[in-house]
Amino acid sequence: MLLLIPGPVTTRPEVKAAMCYDLAPWDRDFASITVDVLERLRDLAGGRPDQHVTLAIGGSGHFIIEAAIRTFVPEGGKLLVPVTGQYGERMMRLAREAGRVVLSLPVGETERVAPEAVAAALAADRSIGHVGLVYSETGTGIVHDVEAIGAVARAAGRRVILDAVSAFGAMPLDLVAQPEIDAALFTANKCLEGMPGLAMAVARIDRLRACEGNAQSWSLDLADMWHNGQVNGCGYARFTPPAQVISALRAALGLYDAEGGRQARLARYQANMRTLRDGIRALGLHPCVPDAIQGPIVFNVLAPHDPRWDLHHFVEALKRRGFLISNFYNTRLPSFRVGCIGAVTPDDMRRAVAAMAEALDEMHIRTRETV
Ligand SMILES: *Cc1c(COP(=O)(O)O)cnc(C)c1O
């Protein structure tokens, strides 16, 4: 079965094999593996050893996003969140439940965040300390302009928390060039093609120092994690880490380098997305998002306008043919979502499109017009 979902993704056999050992997380050998992984990820984020550190917690992406909000936005502090889609909304909820004040900035479902709109919102309200931005909005598939939004925040003297969960490893990131970013957040199981269970932040050391005591949580305090690393060594976690997932991530990073690094990975994902897009157009279906802003990570297809359309039937029919896609709607209009990331190639995408044609036939859907 190939997972064509935006995480967890299909992984290579070497990544799975790296997990089948008993590992002692506080053993010195394991600590050096952890340090190696964390340092490589800091470099991948364009971070510098004297300015940035990678912090990892066991858990899913939401855990590290909440940890970053709690750590960098003080209690009662205000966060401006462009509502890019489901993940923008999720960031707002995490912030609200943590007692932070959220101001939302509406964004059209088929639009990128406009830097001018962010600038205007920041100018209108001096009490906004942070912008919370989703790099690749996994709900819509649109990739937002981190450089441009970051530049606006920088010019206005505000900070940025970047949800790069579905972008990291494929989309460019240069944290030294963007000092307004307190932390870039990501997990092992998306574009890095590792396993789920490990969430990470590449964060600014000066900001961690300045934000001690903000978090109102021990387990989700990035400043405390950093402090612990200073005292005990940064390969030693405070609580039991998912050691097998870290080991798998190291194997995944080896494969990442062997593939040719970030640019090669991005090129493969772009080729996957284009193959899928050409294929669904040939079936008479239409993408949700205009080509000019369609990102390479996830692809939403408008559902055929046919009374026989049923997402669950379609998903099950594809599953019987070896492909798993998302089984819930992510957009306002009915659609189906396909992930273009993971250890999959354009050939896999061609086979997936053939399976989609068969699934539609099985459902007797012949009119491929969309709503
Ligand atoms: C996957 C994802 C997350 C985290 O989701 P989890 O299920 O908590 O791992 C956060 N933001 C974006 C943009 C994502 O794609």
The ligand as an SDF file (V2000), in Angstrom:
LIG
                    3D

 15 15  0  0  0  0  0  0  0  0999 V2000
    0.9040   17.7030    9.6520 C   0  0  0  0  0  0  0  0  0  0  0  0
    0.8440   19.1370   10.0060 C   0  0  0  0  0  0  0  0  0  0  0  0
    0.8500   19.5650   11.3310 C   0  0  0  0  0  0  0  0  0  0  0  0
    0.9200   18.6330   12.5040 C   0  0  0  0  0  0  0  0  0  0  0  0
   -0.0020   17.6430   12.5040 O   0  0  0  0  0  0  0  0  0  0  0  0
    0.1360   16.4360   13.5530 P   0  0  0  0  0  0  0  0  0  0  0  0
   -1.0080   15.5510   13.1910 O   0  0  0  0  0  0  0  0  0  0  0  0
   -0.0040   17.0200   14.9060 O   0  0  0  0  0  0  0  0  0  0  0  0
    1.4780   15.8310   13.3430 O   0  0  0  0  0  0  0  0  0  0  0  0
    0.8730   20.9160   11.5720 C   0  0  0  0  0  0  0  0  0  0  0  0
    0.8510   21.8100   10.5790 N   0  0  0  0  0  0  0  0  0  0  0  0
    0.8600   21.4440    9.2960 C   0  0  0  0  0  0  0  0  0  0  0  0
    0.8750   22.4960    8.2350 C   0  0  0  0  0  0  0  0  0  0  0  0
    0.8510   20.0910    8.9620 C   0  0  0  0  0  0  0  0  0  0  0  0
    0.8450   19.7140    7.6770 O   0  0  0  0  0  0  0  0  0  0  0  0
  1  2  1  0
  2  3  1  0
  2 14  2  0
  3  4  1  0
  3 10  2  0
  4  5  1  0
  5  6  1  0
  6  7  2  0
  6  8  1  0
  6  9  1  0
 10 11  1  0
 11 12  2  0
 12 13  1  0
 12 14  1  0
 14 15  1  0
M  END
$$$$
